[in-house]
Amino acid sequence: MEVVLPNGEVMRTGMGALPGNNTWQLFQYGYGPYCDGIFSQSNYGICTKMGVWLMPPPEGYQVFLFTFPREEDLHQLVEIIRPLRIANVIANVPHVRHALEECAVQGTRREWCPEVVGAVPDDVLEKMTEKLWMGKCRWLYYGCVYGPEAFRKAQLEAIKDAFFQIKGAKLFFPEDSPPNSYLRSRVNIYTGTPDLRELDWVNWRTNGGHIAFSPVSPVRGEDAVKQFALCKKICDKYGFDFLSTYCVGMREMHHIAEIIFDKGDPDGKRKVLACCRELIAEAAKLGYGEYRTHLILQDQVAATYNWNNNV
């Protein structure tokens, strides 16, 4: 980065501190100190230049979707993903999404279950998933493989062999899906084209707004299940559905739990804020911290990072 500091001085981070160097954007760390974080998650300076690594166009790609029929499959699925991700067989960030979010992308709450008050119960969700284009399921895995054809085929075969250990797992490709499917929009996302189809789930509730609870955990089935159960319990208490997606990095997992609320309902807004505050507090007791949050919650989340008396 090149940064203008509050006193007007200009600094360059990493190798950029060495005049005339030709590796500024290739080796981020330099000799030290590594201070990019001061500017990447704050406004302690104004970035006037920044290096971003781009992915060259691959020789080819294949987008795909796996579905899994039972809620309890989450534990085994995450355990299968971890070694594949670390070995780079899964070479990008996959999304493991709950079926309720898939329903929300494809329609509104009043279309799917107009009779339900409060959070959607499991028996109603079970009937809803039977109407999804890919058939009855509880978890969906969106992924993509890149590179030469032989390489893509080998990767996909390894992923299939692993995922088909889960009874009832199914595999789909974009051409298997309807023209308006979310799977087809993932083709855009995985090939570098912005696409807003994802955000259709905001319409789940009338006049929909959304706020996310986003804790990080190890890539372990135990943690995925624990987080899902915690979110479901607290959201049920306040009468909200939560739309769950796990984004799997190399050795950590972001859990994006989106809560949809009616922006025109003052009582609903109070409840969703109380719901989020309880989620933050209870997750912290279990050792789960958020990596991002809404501005109104920033001080509460920051206060959970309080090891050694807030040292």
N, C-alpha and C positions, 0 to 999 in steps of 0.2 A: 504494500500500500504506500501511496504518497499521501501525507496528511498535513493539513494546516492546523496547528495547535491553537488553543485559545489566546496565546500571547502573540500570534501572528507568525511564529516561526514555522518553517516547513521541514518535515522529517520524512524519511523513507525507512520502511521496516525491512527486516531480513537482509538479504544480499544487497538491497538497494542502498544501504549505508556506505558501501564501498564505491567510490567514484569510478565510473568507466567499466563497471563489471558487466558481464553478459549473461549472468545467471539469475537475475533478480526475480524473474517469474518462474524459474525452474526449481529452485530450492528455497522454500519459504522461510526457513529458520535462520539462516545466516549464522553469525558468531554469537548472537544473543545481545541483550535479552530479547525474548520472543514476546512482543507486546501488542500484537495485532488484536488480541481480544479486547483491549481497552477501547478500540474503535469499531469493532465488528458487532458488539452488542451494547453500544452506548452512543452518546453524542459528545464524547470528550474531545472530538476533533472533527474536521470536515475532510472526508476522503476525496481527493481530486484525481487520483489515479488508483486503479486496482487491477491486478492480474487475475484472470479467470481461466482455468484449464477447460478447454473444449474437447469434446469427443469427436474424433474424425468419423465421417460417415462409414458405417460398417459395410462389409460386402453384402450382408443380408441380415434379416431379423425374422423372428417368429414370435408373435404375441399369442398367449394361451390363457386358459382359465381351467382350474381344477375346482370341483365342488365336493363337499364332504357332508354327509347326511345328519350327523348328530352333534349336539352342542358339546358333548364330552370329547369329541374328536380333537378339540383344540389342543389338549395336552400333548397327544401323540404327534400332531401336525407340527407343533413348534419344536419338539424334540427331533423330528426328522429334518426340519429346515436348518437347524443350527450347524451340523457338520457340513451340509451342502453349501451353506453360505460361507463358512470359514475356508472351505476348499476352493471357493470361487466357481463351483459348478453352477450355483446361482450367482450371477455376476452383476445383478443390479438390485435395487431395493424393492423387494416384493411387498405386495399388500395382501394381508389376510383380513377379510371383511366379514362382518356378521350379516346374516340374511336380512335382518331388519333394515339395514342401510341399503341393501339392494332393492328392497321393496320401496323405500323412500325415494330412490333415484327414479323409479319407474312410475310413481304416482303419489298422490297425497293421502294423508291419514283418513280423510273423510271418504275417499274412494275405496280404500282397502278395508277399513273397519269402522264405519260410522257409528256403530252401536257402542264402542268401547269408550269408557270414561277412565282417565288416568293412564298409567302405563299399559302397553299391550301385553296381555298375559300369554304364557307359553302355548296354551291350547289354540288361541286365536292365531298366533304367529305360525303355528304348524299348518293350519289351513291356508294361510296366506302364501306360504312358500310353495304350496302345491300348484299355485297359479303362475309362478315365475317361469320364464321361457326355458330355463335350463333344468326345470323340474325341482322337486322337493330337495332342500338342502338347508344347512345351518351356517356353514362357513364357506367362503369363496376365496380362492388364491389367484390373484392376477399376477402374471409374470411375463418375461420376455427373454429370449436368448438371441445373441448377436454373433456375427462373424461368418466365415465361410460355411457353405452348406454342410459339409461333413462334420465340422465342429458343432454347428447348431444341432444336428441330428444326434450326435453323441451326448451333448448336454441334456437334450430333451429326453432321451432314453434313460439317462441316469436319474433324472427327476421323476419320470414316470415309474421307474422301478421302485423308487423310494415311496412315492405318494400312494401307489396302488397297494401298499401294505395296509392302508386304512380301508376297511371293508366299506364298500359302497361308493368309493371315490370315482369321479367321472372327469373326463378331459374334453374340453371344447376349444375350438378355434374360431376366430372372428367370422369366418364364412358360415359357421354353424348357427349364427345368431341372427335375430331380426335386425333390420336396417337401423333402428334407433337404440340398439342395445348399448349398455355401458361398455361392454367388451370392445366394441368398435371404436369407442372414444379412447380407450386405452392405447389403441394403435397410434393415435396422434401423440398421446403423452409419452409413450415409450420411444417415439421417433423424433421427439424434440419440437412438436407443434403444440402450442398452447390450446387448451380445450376446456370449456366451462361446463360441459355435461355433468361433471362430478358434482357441481353445486346444486343440481336439481333437488337434492335431498333437503335443501333449506325450505322447500315448499311443503314439507311433511305436515306442518301445522299452518293454519291460516295466518297470513301476515307474518311469515316466519322470519325469525332471527336466530342466530346460533352462537353458542359459546362453547369452548372446548376445554376439557380436562385432559392434560397431556403428560402423564407420568412416563418415566423411563425405567426399564428393567433389564436384567439379563435375558438372553434368548433361551428361556427355560419354560417348559410346559407348566411347571408349578407356579411360576410367577404370572404367566398369562392367565391362568385359571383364577388365581387369587385376585388379580386386578379386575377381571371381568365380574367376578362375584361381588366385589366391593362396589363397583360402579352400579351394578344392577340393583343391589340392595338399597343403596342411598337414593338412586334415581326413582326407584319404585316408591320409596317413602314420600317423595315430593310430587309424585304423579307424572314424571317425565320418562319418555323413552330416551335411551341413549344409543347412538349409532357408533358402533365399535369398529375400528380398523387398527391392526398392528402393522407397523412399518419396520421391517427387519434390516438393521444395519449389520456390520460385520460381527460385532460382539455385544450389541445392545439392541433394544427393541423400543421404539416409540409407540405408545398406545394412544391413539387419537380417539377420545370419547366425546363425540359431538352431541350437544344437547340442544334441541330445537324448541323455541318458545314463541308465543304470540307477542310481537313487539307492541301491540296496542293494549295489552292486558297488564295494568300496573301490579296487580296481585301476582300474576304469573312471573313478572320480572323480579319481584321480591323473592319469590320462591326459588327461581333458578339461581339467583345470587346466593341464597342460603344453601342451596344444594351444592354449588361449587365450593363454597367455603368449607362445608363438611367433608367433601371429597378430598380437598387439599389437606385438611387436618388429619383425617383418618389414614390417608395414604402415607403421609409422613411418618405416622406411628409405625407403619410396616416397613419403612425405609425407602419408600418410593418418592422421588422428587420430580417436579415438572421441569421441562426444558423450555417452555414458553407459556405465556398466559395473557389474559386480557388485562389492560391497564388498570382496571378497577381492582384487580386481584394481585397486582405486582408486589405490594409490600408484604402481603400474607405469604406468598410463595417465597420471596426473598428471606423472610424470617424463618422458614423451615430449614434453610441452609445455615444452621446455627451451632455446628460442632465446636466443642471446646469453648463454651460460653461466648459464642459469636466472635471468636478471635479474628 
